[in-house]
Amino acid sequence: MKVKKQIAALVMTGVLAAGGAIPAFAAAAPDGHTDAQNTPAGQNGVYAQWQEQWETIKNDWTQVSLSPGADQSQMNFAWYSKTESMAFRVAADKDMTRSVQEVTVKGTEGPKDNAGTQYYSCKATAASLTPGTYYYQIGDAEPVAFEVQDSSDGFSFIYVGDPQIGSSNELKGQDTEEFYAAQSASVCNDAFNWNNTLEKAVEQAPDASFVLSAGDQIQTNKKKAPNKDATNSEIEYTGYLCPEVLDSLPVATTVGNHDADNPNYTYHFNTANNSELGSNGIVGGDYYYTYGNALFIMLNTQDTNVAEHKQFIEQAVAACPDAKWRIVALHQDIYGSAEHSNEPEITNLRYQLVPYFEANDIDVVLTGHDHAYSRSQILKGGVKTTEYTDDAFDEMLEKDMDAGENPETRFVAPENIIPTTTDPAEQAYLQYLNEVMDKDAVEETDGAVAVNPEGILYMTANSSSGSKYYDLVPRMQTYIANRWQEDVPTYSVIDIDDDSFTINTYRTDTDEKIDDTFTIVKNEQEEVELPFTDVSKDAWYYDAVVQAYQDKLFAGTSATTFAPETTMSRAMFVQVLYNLNGQPKVEGTMPFTDVKTSDWYYNAVLWAYQNHVTAGVSGTTFAPKADVTREQTAVLLKKYTAANGKDTSARADLSQYSDAGSISAWAKDAVEWAVASKVMAGTDKGELLPNDNASRAQVAQVMVNYTNAVQ
């Protein structure tokens, strides 16, 4: 059900008292949320029973949370205790006689409630677990079963976005009885829907190994809490942790902006391999864990030190070299498609992180924040091409989304700024939106299957609790393959094995899929048998020639020769760039008298001239057989990169190279770019050899460097 923003009350215990303030309309259509009592799951007295149960537990801060351990043989636990020490046991039977672990956990001092009761944050790890059923017991509580799944032939997990328990409360941060009653009511509502989502997901994937949450577990951060008292979020953590499913199913949590400004998140969750890298100084930093053949890298991007995230990613990858799948989770929807997705602070984060993801061969990035579902194309090489301020964007977005005097909840925002606008500010806004479409980053796939892709899949999860929904932006980005919003909680089930990563996403009201099944397939590619008898497998350039030949950038000088030591000619190099660009159709008049229509390089030269990749040695002469030097290859590649709309601003300090002074003045800028972009490297003697002729083997290596680092 869609709920208008002007309606805040829920028919439940603790409903708003008469006379509560009603918020004014926003300019945009109101955010929807799901009213639990009107859902299929809440019928026949089920929600009324939940309300009664909620009244008995809402002030209980001692809910237990399970998190994935460092690998599949470990399980992490966290809970609040009213005593500083607490017994923790794990056994292989319910009677707790086949002991696996028994320790006394000493907690760290946590928050106090309004009655002055001191709580302690307790954490423990169960290790050396093998597939099967186990039981854990905290103090004298009843033992609780949990399952360790067998991941040897693959595994499944559940992916959700933004439970944000308590967000359906419209009375934000007011120190009034009305606020606290509304908060309890909204947490009850959102927790019911969250519980329903988890139950539906487990029905769909009964052997799921864990849940991955893309952040914002709760709503009320310290900054916006009544009296800036962080304990006001504890009722929301109770709502988040109270579903029975979570008694036995671990959740890998990502830090969201609503989680990050106070330590409650760290009290409630026990994450593995936690680092100070990426820490905002409050809720810890990045962390990682492995499961089966997959590495999960969880980034706290509420800390904006991207250099630290880069360092952590590299450390996690180095620590897990055998992981076939590399999956990153972060909160912000860097390739989403709803109201947050085009914000400059989001797109700036995108262009900072994406090069590090690509350099470390990340396969999939899982995000939230946008409260709407989207699946990207396979993407590689997105680069920032424009500057735009948050203030200018916010002003235009408000105008673009203005829903008029009678706003209604909708699924796609209005498009009030039209393409034919003559207003300079509106034109700048539309130009910015066009620039962040990342058209050139899209990698073609075969329908709903990507086989050995070079790029990355980016997913954004919808709300898993229905506490808040955002509209999709009116102009679907080029980088989006599919998106969905109908103000219904959703969840995804992801299956991973040695060869494939498969994602299916479902709505909770009808159990139907909201998108096609999408699969990434990784096959071991057959070894390419080169036809060239003059390229030895022991040669330093062998792999480069293989890739260049496989990518159809190079042909041989004959059917059986590559001529690796032969100097590259201008015609040869322009042909390689033309091949790299997909050999587009060319028309027009050739300005060079020494290039004939019968020449094999005719189309390549005409294309390069028309696209400002190269000019002739004079107005009428191209000199196709002239040699190409190493510095000339840098110049041509930089021009090619600029012609394709990609960033060429990177510069390297060349003072470390002994022959840097011999670089021609007209080539210095291009060589600095080529070295900074890892396209060109020096010799083992610390030389760049800029004026040496470039051999075909050297150019093959340069082109492989280029396609891996830039293209």
Secondary structure, 3 states (H helix, E strand, C coil): CCCCCCCCCCCCCCCCCCCCCCCCCCCECCCCCCCHHHCHHHCCCHHHHHHHHHHHHCCCCCCCEEEECCCCCCEEEEEEECCCEEEEEEECCCCCCCEEEEEEEECEEEEECCCCCEEEEEEEEECCCCCEEEEEEECCCCCEEEEECCCCCCEEEEEEECCCECCCCCCCCCCCHHHHHHHHHHHHHHHHHHHHHHHHHHHHCCCCCCEEECCCCECCCHHHCHHHCHHHHHHHHHHHHCCHHHHCCCEEECCCCCCCCCCHHHHHCCCCCCCCCCCCCCCCCCEEEEECCEEEEECCCCCCCHHHHHHHHHHHHHHCCCCCEEEEECCCCCCCCECCCCCHHHHHHHHHHHHHHHHCCCCEEEECCCCCEEEEEEECCCCCCCCCCHHHHHHHHHHHHECCCCCCCCCECCCCCCCCCCCHHHHHHHHHHHHCCCHHHEECCECCEEECCCCEEEEECCECCCCCCCCECCCCCCCEEEEECCCCCEEEEEEECCCEEEEEEEECCCCCECCCCEEEECCCCCCCCCCCCCCCCCCCCHHHHHHHHHCCCCCCCCCCCCCCCCECEHHHHHHHHHHHCCCCCCCCCCCCCCCCCCCCCHHHHHHHHHCCCCCCCCCCCCCCCCECEHHHHHHHHHHHHHHCCCCCCCCCCHHHCCCHHHCCHHHHHHHHHHHHCCCCCCCCCCCCCCCCECEHHHHHHHHHHHHHHCC
